[in-house]
Amino acid sequence: MDYETPQFFRVMQYANQADRDVVDMVSGSPDWEPPESLREGLVEYARGEPEQFQYPPSVGLTDLREEIAGRRGVDREQVIITNGAGEANHLAMSAGFERFPGSEILLVDPTYPYYAGRASLLGADTRYVPASGDGVPDTETVRECVREETSVIVVNSPNNPLGVTYGEETKAALVDIAETYDALLVSDEVYDHFDYSGSFTSALAFDSPNRVVTNSFSKSLAITGWRVGYAVFPDRQGPRGDLFEDARTRHMLTTVTGSRPAQAAVLHALRETGPAYYEGVRERLRDRITVFTDALDEVGATYTDPEGAFYVMARFPAFPGTFESVELLVDEAGVAGMPGEAFGESRSDWIRFALVSPRVETAADRLAGFL
């Protein structure tokens, strides 16, 4: 697969040019309201003094870093505020590839295409560990695949595209593998608020100089356009304190800093938004998952039943997960999904659907009628 070409844009562009109404189930952009406290925070910021409109610290607003550190049980000095989880992952992968021995980045297949695209951008050799039947990587298989050439291991839980969640045992083993083979584990946890199984465990539960955790507020606060994410690096006074310094320098030279109003509003929202908001969103998504998977049952599809995130991968009889199939769904059914082949080889005959649309029931009916 050509991971350097923007595959999501290709499908979205095709759907936008269609001669009919199309339900967009391609991108992971939430369709629900952000918490009201987020808007309040932005208004409050807009009324501030002019000096508050200038550069924030390159690593992010101190109070926001403090808030995140308190929630994640780490020291503030380990946290860098980034332009979304995308930059957080890039900084972590870049630092790991530069500072750890080896020329290889290991990914779990199927993988979110941007991980592979970043590995290619860094000039890394890329290897893939196929996910097991339930979608969670078998840690013994991972251990067998890691070798001296492996510098970075990237995982994502709750997972895009499979919707699976890695539990405590899996995360502990992955951290141990990274330490054993002197590699860096980059754990992308951007969907941590969308865990329906109760089994999600953060890699931060394991104190290690060989892991970086990335996250953002794009999904949890429904603000993908605001670009506020973060990365948590190992203890700066420990054996891998150089990772933070490497990432900070790269961040500063690339972007200088992040958006101050966005950071200020997110800080206000974190302080003022209670658990009811997040539970309400999860309940909305549980309902959509039920509606969509019931329709898949009707057409005899095999599918992943999400434990987390908001994606369903489905395999339809005699209907492969290719770009051509996805384009046919757009033309004939009015539903746009992502082909499995965009995520790797192990689920290349599947199609991924993002349930972040109020028209999930319409999409389900259209798929059932067409298939």
Beta strands, then each sheet from edge to edge (+ up, - down):
strand 1: 23-24
strand 2: 79-82
strand 3: 104-109
strand 4: 125-130
strand 5: 150-156
strand 6: 184-188
strand 7: 211-216
strand 8: 229-232
strand 9: 302-303
strand 10: 311-315
strand 11: 335-336
strand 12: 338-339
strand 13: 351-354
sheet 1: 1+ 11+
sheet 2: 2+ 8- 7+ 6+ 5+ 3+ 4+
sheet 3: 9+ 10- 13+ 12-
end
